[in-house]
């Protein structure tokens, strides 16, 4: 006589087979190797970029119930040794200029040409001051080098209507204006759609990239809005015209060209 609980060779109890099936489904639905914050930012850093860019931009500053409009032309060019140069030339209401030289591994150099013609160097201690009375700081103008920050994946979140990775970034190279940033990286293509800025570990303001289009294979936000966290104003930048990979002279980005 065969005992009731004896299992034929090669046969598994129904409950055990059911449990194994559940575990197999869970295994398939879970990423085998979860991305780290650094790896997510490396994917963002690998997105296509232009060698040069020229754009006309409308700036609208909302403060105290009033709206101030300014318009400028932005020209940027990539140089050897991971050096980027950016020239902002205002068309109205004043004709001031800001030249930024962004370097790898150290602070940027910035020079401001006032409407009087005087050229002022922006000191590192002034990088946390408003640019042309907007909600952007001098620190916000230019590019960020991936290796200047330490990254940590906070989790997943919704931002500007998209499923994103939330990545904390803490600057470790050069002058530190913000105590930390939270970057919202869109899962579908690793493009940054939102940045939260913290000063003294307090949430201070946030930038949202909107109306994102692909131009010459490059993801481009045609509207960016920097908003104070306390709701007391925001600055919107709207691209009116844009051209990538236009031939630009190197001399355009020399300090002497500001005169």
PAGU-345935 format. One record per residue: residue in three letters; x, y, z of N, C-alpha, C in turn. Coordinates in steps of 0.2 Angstrom, whole numbers, plus 5000, padded with zeros to 4 digits. Atoms other than C-alpha are relative to their C-alpha. Last residue first. Layout:
// PAGU-345935
code / nx / ny / nz / cax / cay / caz / cx / cy / cz
Ala / X / Y / Z / X / Y / Z / X / Y / Z
...
This chain:
// PAGU-345935
code / nx / ny / nz / cax / cay / caz / cx / cy / cz
Unk / 5000 / 4993 / 5000 / 5166 / 5478 / 4871 / 4996 / 5003 / 4994
Unk / 5005 / 4997 / 4996 / 5160 / 5461 / 4874 / 5000 / 5008 / 4999
Unk / 5006 / 4999 / 5004 / 5170 / 5454 / 4860 / 4995 / 5003 / 5003
Unk / 4999 / 4994 / 5003 / 5186 / 5456 / 4871 / 4994 / 5002 / 4995
Unk / 5001 / 4994 / 4996 / 5180 / 5443 / 4882 / 5000 / 5006 / 4997
Unk / 4994 / 4997 / 4996 / 5181 / 5430 / 4868 / 4997 / 5006 / 5004
Unk / 5001 / 5001 / 4993 / 5165 / 5421 / 4863 / 5006 / 5002 / 5004
Unk / 5007 / 4998 / 4998 / 5162 / 5428 / 4846 / 5000 / 4999 / 5008
Unk / 4999 / 4994 / 4997 / 5181 / 5425 / 4843 / 4993 / 5003 / 5003
Unk / 4998 / 5000 / 4994 / 5177 / 5407 / 4840 / 5001 / 5007 / 5004
Unk / 4993 / 4998 / 4999 / 5167 / 5411 / 4825 / 5002 / 4999 / 5007
Unk / 4999 / 4994 / 4995 / 5150 / 5402 / 4824 / 5008 / 5001 / 5001
Unk / 4993 / 4999 / 4999 / 5145 / 5390 / 4810 / 5000 / 5007 / 5004
Unk / 4998 / 4994 / 5004 / 5127 / 5385 / 4814 / 5007 / 5002 / 5001
Unk / 4994 / 5001 / 5004 / 5125 / 5368 / 4822 / 5002 / 5005 / 4994
Unk / 4994 / 5003 / 4997 / 5108 / 5371 / 4829 / 5005 / 4999 / 4994
Unk / 4996 / 5004 / 5006 / 5096 / 5384 / 4824 / 5006 / 4997 / 5004
Unk / 4994 / 5004 / 4998 / 5082 / 5391 / 4835 / 5003 / 4997 / 4994
Unk / 4997 / 5003 / 5005 / 5068 / 5404 / 4835 / 5006 / 4996 / 5002
Unk / 5004 / 4998 / 5006 / 5055 / 5410 / 4847 / 5003 / 4998 / 4994
Unk / 4996 / 5000 / 5006 / 5061 / 5400 / 4862 / 4996 / 5002 / 4994
Unk / 5003 / 5004 / 5005 / 5051 / 5404 / 4878 / 5005 / 5001 / 4994
Unk / 4996 / 4999 / 5006 / 5059 / 5408 / 4895 / 4996 / 4996 / 4994
Unk / 5001 / 5005 / 5006 / 5047 / 5410 / 4909 / 5004 / 5002 / 4995
Unk / 4998 / 4997 / 5006 / 5051 / 5418 / 4926 / 5000 / 4995 / 4995
Unk / 4997 / 5005 / 5004 / 5041 / 5415 / 4942 / 5003 / 5003 / 4994
Unk / 4997 / 4998 / 5007 / 5034 / 5424 / 4956 / 5003 / 4994 / 4997
Unk / 4999 / 4993 / 5001 / 5030 / 5423 / 4975 / 5003 / 5002 / 4993
Unk / 5005 / 4997 / 5004 / 5023 / 5405 / 4975 / 5001 / 5008 / 4999
Unk / 5005 / 4997 / 4996 / 5033 / 5400 / 4990 / 4995 / 5003 / 4996
Unk / 5004 / 5005 / 4996 / 5043 / 5387 / 4980 / 4995 / 5003 / 5004
Unk / 4998 / 5000 / 4993 / 5049 / 5401 / 4968 / 4995 / 4995 / 5003
Unk / 5005 / 4998 / 4995 / 5046 / 5396 / 4950 / 5002 / 5000 / 5007
Unk / 4997 / 5001 / 4994 / 5058 / 5394 / 4935 / 4995 / 5004 / 5005
Unk / 5002 / 4996 / 4995 / 5049 / 5390 / 4919 / 5003 / 4999 / 5007
Unk / 4997 / 5002 / 4994 / 5056 / 5383 / 4903 / 4998 / 5005 / 5005
Unk / 5003 / 4995 / 4995 / 5047 / 5384 / 4886 / 5003 / 4997 / 5007
Unk / 5001 / 4994 / 5002 / 5054 / 5377 / 4870 / 4997 / 5005 / 5005
Unk / 5006 / 4997 / 4997 / 5062 / 5362 / 4878 / 4999 / 5007 / 4997
Unk / 5000 / 4993 / 4998 / 5073 / 5354 / 4866 / 4994 / 5002 / 5003
Unk / 5006 / 4999 / 4996 / 5077 / 5335 / 4863 / 5001 / 5007 / 5003
Unk / 4999 / 4998 / 4993 / 5090 / 5334 / 4849 / 4994 / 5002 / 5004
Unk / 4998 / 5006 / 4996 / 5088 / 5324 / 4833 / 5002 / 5002 / 5008
Unk / 4994 / 5003 / 5003 / 5088 / 5339 / 4822 / 5003 / 4994 / 5005
Unk / 4997 / 4996 / 5005 / 5075 / 5347 / 4833 / 5007 / 4997 / 4998
Unk / 4994 / 5003 / 5003 / 5065 / 5335 / 4844 / 5002 / 5004 / 4994
Unk / 5000 / 5003 / 5007 / 5052 / 5344 / 4854 / 5006 / 4998 / 4998
Unk / 4994 / 5003 / 5002 / 5048 / 5348 / 4873 / 5000 / 4997 / 4993
Unk / 5000 / 4999 / 5007 / 5034 / 5360 / 4876 / 5007 / 4997 / 4997
Unk / 5007 / 5001 / 5003 / 5039 / 5361 / 4894 / 5001 / 5000 / 4992
Unk / 4999 / 4999 / 5007 / 5055 / 5361 / 4905 / 4993 / 4997 / 4997
Unk / 5003 / 5005 / 5004 / 5051 / 5364 / 4923 / 5001 / 5002 / 4993
Unk / 5000 / 4999 / 5007 / 5063 / 5373 / 4935 / 4996 / 4995 / 4997
Unk / 5000 / 5006 / 5005 / 5060 / 5373 / 4954 / 5000 / 5003 / 4993
Unk / 5003 / 4999 / 5007 / 5063 / 5385 / 4968 / 5000 / 4994 / 4996
Unk / 5000 / 4993 / 5001 / 5069 / 5386 / 4987 / 4996 / 5002 / 4993
Unk / 5002 / 5000 / 5007 / 5066 / 5369 / 4995 / 4999 / 5008 / 4998
Unk / 5007 / 4998 / 5001 / 5076 / 5371 / 5011 / 4998 / 5001 / 4993
Unk / 5005 / 5006 / 4999 / 5092 / 5361 / 5014 / 4993 / 5002 / 5000
Unk / 5000 / 5001 / 4993 / 5102 / 5378 / 5016 / 4995 / 4994 / 5002
Unk / 4995 / 4996 / 4997 / 5096 / 5382 / 4998 / 5000 / 4999 / 5008
Unk / 5000 / 5000 / 4992 / 5088 / 5368 / 4989 / 5005 / 5005 / 5002
Unk / 4994 / 4997 / 4997 / 5083 / 5368 / 4970 / 5000 / 5002 / 5008
Unk / 5001 / 4997 / 4994 / 5071 / 5356 / 4962 / 5006 / 5003 / 5003
Unk / 4995 / 5000 / 4995 / 5074 / 5352 / 4944 / 4998 / 5004 / 5006
Unk / 5001 / 4996 / 4994 / 5061 / 5346 / 4932 / 5006 / 5000 / 5004
Unk / 5006 / 4996 / 5001 / 5060 / 5338 / 4914 / 4998 / 5005 / 5006
Unk / 5002 / 4997 / 4994 / 5077 / 5331 / 4913 / 4994 / 5005 / 4999
Unk / 5000 / 4993 / 5000 / 5078 / 5319 / 4898 / 4998 / 5003 / 5006
Unk / 4995 / 4997 / 4996 / 5082 / 5301 / 4901 / 5001 / 5008 / 5000
Unk / 4994 / 4998 / 5004 / 5072 / 5295 / 4886 / 5005 / 5003 / 5004
Unk / 5000 / 5002 / 5007 / 5056 / 5286 / 4892 / 5006 / 5002 / 4996
Unk / 4998 / 5007 / 5001 / 5060 / 5287 / 4911 / 5001 / 4998 / 4992
Unk / 5006 / 5003 / 5004 / 5060 / 5306 / 4911 / 5002 / 4993 / 4999
Unk / 4998 / 5002 / 5007 / 5073 / 5312 / 4923 / 4995 / 4995 / 4997
Unk / 5006 / 5005 / 5002 / 5067 / 5322 / 4938 / 5002 / 4999 / 4993
Unk / 5001 / 5001 / 5007 / 5083 / 5330 / 4946 / 4995 / 4995 / 4998
Unk / 5003 / 5006 / 5002 / 5083 / 5335 / 4964 / 4998 / 5000 / 4993
Unk / 5005 / 4999 / 5005 / 5096 / 5348 / 4968 / 4997 / 4993 / 5000
Unk / 5001 / 5006 / 5004 / 5107 / 5350 / 4984 / 4995 / 5002 / 4994
Unk / 4998 / 5006 / 4996 / 5114 / 5363 / 4995 / 4999 / 4994 / 4997
Unk / 5006 / 5004 / 4998 / 5113 / 5376 / 4981 / 5003 / 4994 / 5004
Unk / 5006 / 4995 / 4999 / 5126 / 5390 / 4978 / 4994 / 4996 / 5003
Unk / 5006 / 5004 / 4999 / 5142 / 5378 / 4980 / 4994 / 5005 / 5002
Unk / 5004 / 4996 / 4996 / 5158 / 5386 / 4973 / 4993 / 4997 / 5000
Unk / 5001 / 4993 / 5001 / 5169 / 5373 / 4965 / 4995 / 5003 / 5005
Unk / 4995 / 4996 / 5003 / 5167 / 5354 / 4964 / 4998 / 5007 / 5000
Unk / 4994 / 5001 / 4997 / 5157 / 5343 / 4975 / 5006 / 5004 / 4998
Unk / 4994 / 4997 / 5004 / 5139 / 5348 / 4970 / 5006 / 4999 / 5005
Unk / 4997 / 4995 / 4996 / 5125 / 5337 / 4977 / 5007 / 5002 / 4997
Unk / 4993 / 4998 / 5003 / 5113 / 5329 / 4965 / 5003 / 5005 / 5005
Unk / 4998 / 4995 / 4996 / 5097 / 5319 / 4971 / 5008 / 5001 / 4997
Unk / 4993 / 5001 / 4999 / 5089 / 5309 / 4957 / 5003 / 5006 / 5004
Unk / 4998 / 4995 / 4996 / 5070 / 5306 / 4955 / 5008 / 4999 / 5003
Unk / 4996 / 5002 / 4994 / 5067 / 5294 / 4941 / 5002 / 5007 / 5004
Unk / 4993 / 4998 / 4999 / 5052 / 5300 / 4931 / 5004 / 4996 / 5005
Unk / 4997 / 5004 / 4995 / 5035 / 5296 / 4924 / 5008 / 5001 / 5000
Unk / 4996 / 5006 / 5003 / 5029 / 5311 / 4915 / 5002 / 4996 / 5006
Unk / 5004 / 5005 / 5003 / 5015 / 5324 / 4919 / 5004 / 4994 / 4997
Unk / 5002 / 4997 / 5007 / 5027 / 5338 / 4922 / 4996 / 4995 / 4996
Unk / 4998 / 4993 / 5000 / 5035 / 5327 / 4936 / 4997 / 5003 / 4993
Unk / 5003 / 4997 / 5006 / 5028 / 5310 / 4942 / 5003 / 5008 / 5000
Unk / 5005 / 4995 / 4999 / 5040 / 5301 / 4954 / 4997 / 5002 / 4993
Unk / 5003 / 4998 / 5006 / 5052 / 5286 / 4956 / 4994 / 5005 / 5001
Unk / 5006 / 5005 / 5001 / 5065 / 5283 / 4969 / 4997 / 5002 / 4993
Unk / 5005 / 4999 / 4994 / 5078 / 5294 / 4978 / 4994 / 4995 / 4999
Unk / 5007 / 5002 / 5002 / 5093 / 5288 / 4967 / 4995 / 5001 / 5006
Unk / 5003 / 5006 / 4997 / 5109 / 5296 / 4973 / 4993 / 5000 / 4998
Unk / 5007 / 5001 / 5001 / 5121 / 5307 / 4964 / 4998 / 4994 / 5004
Unk / 5001 / 5007 / 4997 / 5138 / 5316 / 4968 / 4992 / 4998 / 5000
Unk / 5005 / 5002 / 4995 / 5141 / 5331 / 4957 / 5000 / 4993 / 5003
Unk / 4999 / 4995 / 4995 / 5155 / 5340 / 4947 / 4995 / 4998 / 5006
Unk / 4995 / 5002 / 4994 / 5157 / 5324 / 4937 / 5001 / 5005 / 5005
Unk / 5003 / 5006 / 4997 / 5141 / 5327 / 4926 / 5005 / 4998 / 5006
Unk / 4996 / 5006 / 5002 / 5147 / 5345 / 4921 / 4998 / 4994 / 5005
Unk / 4998 / 5003 / 4994 / 5133 / 5358 / 4922 / 5004 / 4994 / 4998
Unk / 5001 / 5007 / 4999 / 5130 / 5370 / 4908 / 5003 / 4997 / 5006
Unk / 4995 / 5004 / 5002 / 5127 / 5389 / 4907 / 4999 / 4992 / 5001
Unk / 4999 / 4998 / 5007 / 5116 / 5401 / 4917 / 5006 / 4996 / 4997
Unk / 5005 / 5003 / 5004 / 5109 / 5394 / 4933 / 5002 / 5001 / 4992
Unk / 4998 / 5007 / 5000 / 5124 / 5399 / 4943 / 4996 / 4996 / 4995
Unk / 4995 / 5001 / 5004 / 5120 / 5417 / 4938 / 5003 / 4993 / 4999
Unk / 4994 / 4998 / 4997 / 5104 / 5415 / 4947 / 5005 / 5000 / 4994
Unk / 4994 / 5004 / 5002 / 5087 / 5413 / 4938 / 5006 / 5004 / 5003
Unk / 5000 / 5005 / 4995 / 5071 / 5421 / 4946 / 5006 / 4995 / 4999
Unk / 5004 / 5005 / 5001 / 5074 / 5437 / 4936 / 5000 / 4995 / 5006
Unk / 5006 / 4999 / 4996 / 5081 / 5454 / 4941 / 4995 / 4994 / 4999
Unk / 5004 / 4995 / 5003 / 5094 / 5453 / 4927 / 4993 / 5001 / 5003
Unk / 4997 / 4998 / 5007 / 5102 / 5437 / 4934 / 4994 / 5005 / 4997
Unk / 5005 / 5001 / 5006 / 5097 / 5435 / 4952 / 5004 / 5003 / 4994
Unk / 5004 / 4994 / 5000 / 5112 / 5432 / 4965 / 4996 / 5000 / 4993
Unk / 5007 / 5001 / 4998 / 5119 / 5415 / 4969 / 4995 / 5006 / 5000
Unk / 5003 / 5005 / 5004 / 5134 / 5416 / 4958 / 4993 / 4999 / 5002
Unk / 5006 / 4997 / 5003 / 5139 / 5432 / 4967 / 4996 / 4996 / 4996
Unk / 5004 / 4998 / 4994 / 5152 / 5424 / 4979 / 4993 / 5003 / 4997
Unk / 5003 / 5007 / 4998 / 5161 / 5416 / 4963 / 4994 / 5001 / 5006
Unk / 4996 / 5004 / 4995 / 5163 / 5434 / 4957 / 4997 / 4994 / 5002
Unk / 5004 / 5002 / 4995 / 5155 / 5440 / 4941 / 5004 / 4995 / 5005
Unk / 4999 / 5007 / 4999 / 5167 / 5450 / 4931 / 4996 / 4998 / 5006
Unk / 4999 / 5002 / 4993 / 5161 / 5467 / 4926 / 5000 / 4993 / 5001
Unk / 5000 / 5008 / 5000 / 5162 / 5475 / 4909 / 5002 / 4998 / 5007
Unk / 4995 / 5002 / 4995 / 5157 / 5494 / 4908 / 5000 / 4992 / 5000
Unk / 4994 / 5002 / 5004 / 5148 / 5498 / 4891 / 5005 / 4997 / 5005
Unk / 4995 / 4994 / 5000 / 5135 / 5509 / 4900 / 5006 / 4998 / 4996
Unk / 5002 / 4996 / 5005 / 5122 / 5495 / 4896 / 5005 / 5006 / 4999
Unk / 5006 / 4996 / 4998 / 5132 / 5483 / 4907 / 4998 / 5005 / 4994
Unk / 4999 / 4993 / 5003 / 5143 / 5470 / 4900 / 4994 / 5004 / 5001
Unk / 5006 / 4996 / 5002 / 5143 / 5455 / 4912 / 5002 / 5007 / 4997
Unk / 4999 / 4992 / 5001 / 5158 / 5443 / 4913 / 4993 / 5003 / 4998
Unk / 5005 / 4996 / 5003 / 5157 / 5425 / 4919 / 5002 / 5007 / 5000
Unk / 4999 / 4993 / 5000 / 5170 / 5411 / 4922 / 4994 / 5004 / 4997
Unk / 5000 / 4997 / 5006 / 5164 / 5394 / 4927 / 5003 / 5007 / 5001
Unk / 5006 / 4995 / 5000 / 5170 / 5385 / 4943 / 5000 / 5004 / 4993
Unk / 5000 / 4994 / 4996 / 5181 / 5370 / 4941 / 4995 / 5005 / 4999
Unk / 4996 / 5000 / 4994 / 5182 / 5352 / 4936 / 5001 / 5006 / 5004
Unk / 5000 / 5006 / 4996 / 5177 / 5354 / 4918 / 5004 / 5000 / 5006
Unk / 4994 / 5004 / 5000 / 5175 / 5372 / 4912 / 4998 / 4993 / 5004
Unk / 5001 / 5006 / 4995 / 5160 / 5383 / 4908 / 5006 / 4995 / 4999
Unk / 4995 / 5005 / 5002 / 5165 / 5400 / 4900 / 4999 / 4995 / 5005
Unk / 4998 / 5005 / 4995 / 5150 / 5412 / 4902 / 5005 / 4995 / 4996
Unk / 4996 / 5005 / 5003 / 5147 / 5429 / 4893 / 5002 / 4995 / 5005
Unk / 4997 / 5004 / 4995 / 5133 / 5440 / 4898 / 5004 / 4994 / 4997
Unk / 4997 / 5006 / 5002 / 5128 / 5455 / 4888 / 5003 / 4996 / 5006
Unk / 4994 / 5003 / 4996 / 5118 / 5471 / 4891 / 5001 / 4993 / 4997
Unk / 4996 / 5004 / 5004 / 5107 / 5480 / 4878 / 5007 / 4997 / 5004
Unk / 4993 / 4997 / 4999 / 5093 / 5486 / 4888 / 5004 / 4995 / 4996
Unk / 5000 / 4992 / 5001 / 5074 / 5484 / 4884 / 5007 / 5003 / 5001
Unk / 5004 / 4995 / 4997 / 5077 / 5474 / 4873 / 4998 / 4998 / 5007
Unk / 5002 / 4996 / 5006 / 5090 / 5465 / 4862 / 4995 / 5006 / 5003
Unk / 5007 / 4997 / 5000 / 5099 / 5457 / 4876 / 4999 / 5005 / 4994
Unk / 5000 / 4993 / 5002 / 5115 / 5447 / 4871 / 4993 / 5002 / 5000
Unk / 5007 / 4998 / 5000 / 5118 / 5430 / 4880 / 5000 / 5008 / 4998
Unk / 5000 / 4993 / 5000 / 5135 / 5422 / 4875 / 4992 / 5002 / 5000
Unk / 5007 / 4998 / 5001 / 5138 / 5404 / 4880 / 5000 / 5008 / 5000
Unk / 5000 / 4993 / 4999 / 5155 / 5395 / 4880 / 4993 / 5002 / 4998
Unk / 5006 / 4997 / 5004 / 5157 / 5376 / 4883 / 5000 / 5008 / 5001
Unk / 5001 / 4993 / 4998 / 5174 / 5368 / 4888 / 4994 / 5003 / 4996
Unk / 5006 / 5000 / 4996 / 5175 / 5349 / 4888 / 4998 / 5007 / 5002
Unk / 4999 / 5001 / 4993 / 5193 / 5349 / 4883 / 4994 / 5001 / 5004
Unk / 4996 / 5006 / 4997 / 5190 / 5356 / 4866 / 5000 / 5000 / 5007
Unk / 4993 / 4999 / 5001 / 5176 / 5369 / 4863 / 5004 / 4994 / 5002
Unk / 4996 / 5004 / 4996 / 5157 / 5368 / 4862 / 5007 / 5000 / 4997
Unk / 4995 / 5004 / 5004 / 5148 / 5383 / 4856 / 5004 / 4996 / 5005
Unk / 4996 / 5005 / 4997 / 5133 / 5393 / 4862 / 5004 / 4996 / 4996
Unk / 4995 / 5003 / 5004 / 5124 / 5409 / 4856 / 5004 / 4995 / 5004
Unk / 4996 / 5004 / 4996 / 5108 / 5416 / 4865 / 5004 / 4996 / 4995
Unk / 4997 / 5005 / 5005 / 5099 / 5431 / 4858 / 5005 / 4996 / 5004
Unk / 4993 / 5000 / 5002 / 5089 / 5441 / 4870 / 5001 / 4995 / 4995
Unk / 4998 / 5004 / 5006 / 5072 / 5448 / 4874 / 5007 / 5000 / 4999
Unk / 4993 / 4999 / 5003 / 5065 / 5455 / 4890 / 5001 / 4996 / 4994
Unk / 4998 / 5004 / 5006 / 5047 / 5457 / 4896 / 5007 / 5002 / 4998
Unk / 4995 / 4997 / 5003 / 5042 / 5462 / 4914 / 5003 / 4996 / 4994
Unk / 4997 / 5004 / 5004 / 5025 / 5456 / 4921 / 5005 / 5004 / 4996
Unk / 4998 / 4997 / 5006 / 5017 / 5463 / 4936 / 5005 / 4996 / 4996
Unk / 5006 / 4999 / 5004 / 5007 / 5455 / 4950 / 5002 / 5004 / 4993
Unk / 5005 / 4996 / 4997 / 5021 / 5456 / 4962 / 4994 / 5002 / 4996
Unk / 4998 / 4998 / 4993 / 5034 / 5448 / 4951 / 4994 / 5005 / 5002
Unk / 5006 / 4999 / 4996 / 5032 / 5438 / 4935 / 5001 / 5002 / 5007
Unk / 4999 / 5000 / 4992 / 5047 / 5440 / 4924 / 4994 / 5002 / 5003
Unk / 5006 / 4997 / 4997 / 5044 / 5435 / 4905 / 5001 / 4999 / 5008
Unk / 5000 / 5001 / 4993 / 5060 / 5431 / 4895 / 4994 / 5004 / 5003
Unk / 5004 / 4995 / 4997 / 5058 / 5429 / 4876 / 5000 / 4998 / 5007
Unk / 5004 / 5002 / 4994 / 5072 / 5420 / 4868 / 4996 / 5006 / 5003
Unk / 5003 / 4994 / 4997 / 5080 / 5420 / 4851 / 4995 / 4998 / 5005
Unk / 5007 / 5000 / 4999 / 5091 / 5405 / 4848 / 4998 / 5007 / 5002
Unk / 5002 / 4993 / 5001 / 5108 / 5400 / 4841 / 4993 / 5001 / 5001
Unk / 5007 / 4999 / 5000 / 5116 / 5383 / 4845 / 4999 / 5008 / 5000
Unk / 5001 / 4993 / 4999 / 5133 / 5376 / 4842 / 4992 / 5000 / 5000
Unk / 4994 / 4997 / 4999 / 5140 / 5358 / 4843 / 5000 / 5008 / 5001
Unk / 4997 / 4997 / 5006 / 5123 / 5351 / 4846 / 5007 / 5003 / 5001
Unk / 4999 / 4993 / 4999 / 5119 / 5338 / 4859 / 5003 / 5003 / 4993
Unk / 4997 / 4996 / 5005 / 5113 / 5320 / 4858 / 5000 / 5007 / 5001
Unk / 5005 / 4997 / 5005 / 5109 / 5312 / 4874 / 5003 / 5004 / 4995
Unk / 4999 / 5002 / 5006 / 5124 / 5304 / 4883 / 4995 / 5002 / 4994
Unk / 4994 / 4997 / 5003 / 5123 / 5315 / 4898 / 5002 / 4998 / 4993
Unk / 5002 / 4993 / 5002 / 5106 / 5309 / 4902 / 5005 / 5003 / 4996
Unk / 5004 / 5000 / 5006 / 5112 / 5291 / 4901 / 4997 / 5007 / 4998
Unk / 4996 / 5002 / 5005 / 5126 / 5295 / 4913 / 4996 / 4999 / 4993
Unk / 4998 / 4993 / 5003 / 5113 / 5304 / 4924 / 5005 / 4999 / 4994
Unk / 5005 / 4997 / 5003 / 5104 / 5287 / 4926 / 5002 / 5007 / 4997
Unk / 5001 / 5003 / 5007 / 5120 / 5278 / 4929 / 4994 / 5003 / 4996
Unk / 4994 / 4998 / 5005 / 5125 / 5290 / 4943 / 4998 / 4997 / 4993
Unk / 5001 / 4993 / 5001 / 5108 / 5288 / 4952 / 5005 / 5002 / 4995
Unk / 4998 / 4996 / 4995 / 5110 / 5269 / 4951 / 4998 / 5008 / 4998
Unk / 4996 / 4995 / 5001 / 5100 / 5258 / 4939 / 5002 / 5004 / 5006
Unk / 5003 / 4994 / 4999 / 5092 / 5242 / 4945 / 5005 / 5006 / 4999
Unk / 4995 / 4996 / 4998 / 5100 / 5226 / 4938 / 4997 / 5007 / 5001
Unk / 4994 / 5004 / 4997 / 5088 / 5212 / 4936 / 5005 / 5004 / 5003
Unk / 4994 / 4999 / 5004 / 5073 / 5224 / 4934 / 5006 / 4996 / 5003
Unk / 4995 / 4996 / 4996 / 5058 / 5216 / 4943 / 5006 / 5000 / 4996
Unk / 5003 / 4993 / 5000 / 5043 / 5210 / 4932 / 5005 / 5004 / 5004
Unk / 5000 / 4997 / 5006 / 5052 / 5193 / 4927 / 4998 / 5008 / 5000
Unk / 4993 / 4999 / 5003 / 5056 / 5189 / 4944 / 5000 / 5003 / 4994
Unk / 4997 / 4995 / 4996 / 5039 / 5192 / 4951 / 5007 / 5002 / 4997
Unk / 5003 / 4994 / 5003 / 5032 / 5181 / 4937 / 5003 / 5006 / 5003
Unk / 4997 / 4999 / 5007 / 5044 / 5167 / 4942 / 4997 / 5006 / 4997
Unk / 4994 / 4998 / 4999 / 5039 / 5169 / 4961 / 5004 / 5001 / 4993
Unk / 5000 / 4993 / 4997 / 5021 / 5167 / 4957 / 5007 / 5003 / 5000
Unk / 5003 / 4996 / 5005 / 5024 / 5151 / 4947 / 5000 / 5008 / 5001
Unk / 4994 / 4999 / 5004 / 5035 / 5144 / 4961 / 4998 / 5004 / 4994
Unk / 4996 / 4995 / 4997 / 5020 / 5147 / 4973 / 5006 / 5001 / 4995
Unk / 5003 / 4993 / 5001 / 5008 / 5138 / 4961 / 5005 / 5005 / 5003
Unk / 4999 / 4998 / 5007 / 5020 / 5123 / 4959 / 4997 / 5007 / 4999
Unk / 4993 / 4998 / 5001 / 5022 / 5122 / 4978 / 5001 / 5003 / 4993
Unk / 4999 / 4994 / 4997 / 5003 / 5122 / 4981 / 5007 / 5003 / 4999
Unk / 5004 / 4994 / 5003 / 5000 / 5109 / 4968 / 5002 / 5006 / 5003
Unk / 5007 / 4998 / 4997 / 5013 / 5097 / 4976 / 4997 / 5006 / 4996
Unk / 5000 / 4995 / 4995 / 5028 / 5093 / 4964 / 4993 / 5001 / 5003
Unk / 5007 / 4997 / 5000 / 5030 / 5077 / 4954 / 5001 / 5005 / 5006
Unk / 5001 / 4994 / 5005 / 5047 / 5072 / 4948 / 4994 / 5003 / 5001
Unk / 4994 / 4997 / 5002 / 5047 / 5055 / 4958 / 4999 / 5005 / 4995
Unk / 4996 / 5003 / 5005 / 5030 / 5052 / 4965 / 5006 / 5004 / 4998
Unk / 4999 / 4997 / 5006 / 5026 / 5060 / 4981 / 5003 / 4996 / 4995
Unk / 4995 / 5001 / 5004 / 5020 / 5050 / 4996 / 5000 / 5003 / 4994
Unk / 4996 / 4994 / 5001 / 5008 / 5059 / 5007 / 5006 / 4998 / 4996
Unk / 5004 / 4995 / 5003 / 4994 / 5045 / 5006 / 5005 / 5006 / 4998
Unk / 5003 / 4995 / 4995 / 5005 / 5031 / 5010 / 4997 / 5005 / 4996
Unk / 4996 / 4993 / 5000 / 5007 / 5018 / 4996 / 4997 / 5005 / 5004
Unk / 5004 / 4994 / 5000 / 5000 / 5000 / 5000 / 5004 / 5006 / 5000
